[in-house]
Amino acid sequence: MRLIPREKKFFRMFADVSQNLTEGARTLYDILKNPANPSERIARLQEIEHRGDEMTHDIIRMLNQTFITPFDREDIHSLSSALDDVLDFVNAAAIRMTLYRISNVPPAAADLAQLIVTQAEELSKAVSVLEENQKVLDHCVEVNRLENEADRVSRKAIAELFEHENDPIQLIKLKELYEVLETATDKAEDAANVLETVALKSA
């Protein structure tokens, strides 16, 4: 069994997925930071999300066709699903902008999107060194720290929303936007936890 080469294309595929996620996160941040006329950027983000779905399907297809994988099959499946989940919630946040016609975006929403961008960048860095298993854990720790920061930002933003927003419909819309953004940071932490598991198993 040791003489059979392990399929290493997975590392390149995960690198592509994480880069696509980072592009999506940056697009969302741009939308929330500069919300005027967002339709073209929201459409672009949906294209990025569709591309991410295709990449995830390619990984699962490759997994089903591969005899010897570079790390555990269940971890490959979990990592692909976790990265896809982050992008799904990034896209969901942008969709809320359209569905709820949110034009006045509070700064806290852009702050949360910025944290998602940084998490995506850290995940991309972790994936890029996964094959050599170098400093993967450092990037995972940073993703987890950013998730804790996102929790703080989200809690504060929602508290201020209930304190100052007099329009109950607007309150509901913005609260849900905050919650979707915060869930995206949770999903990024899930992806980091899978990467940490892979790194520790390979140590």
Secondary structure as GFF3:
##gff-version 3
##sequence-region A 1 203
A	DSSP	alpha_helix	9	33	.	.	.	ID=ss1
A	DSSP	alpha_helix	39	65	.	.	.	ID=ss2
A	DSSP	alpha_helix	73	99	.	.	.	ID=ss3
A	DSSP	alpha_helix	107	128	.	.	.	ID=ss4
A	DSSP	alpha_helix	136	164	.	.	.	ID=ss5
A	DSSP	alpha_helix	168	202	.	.	.	ID=ss6
###
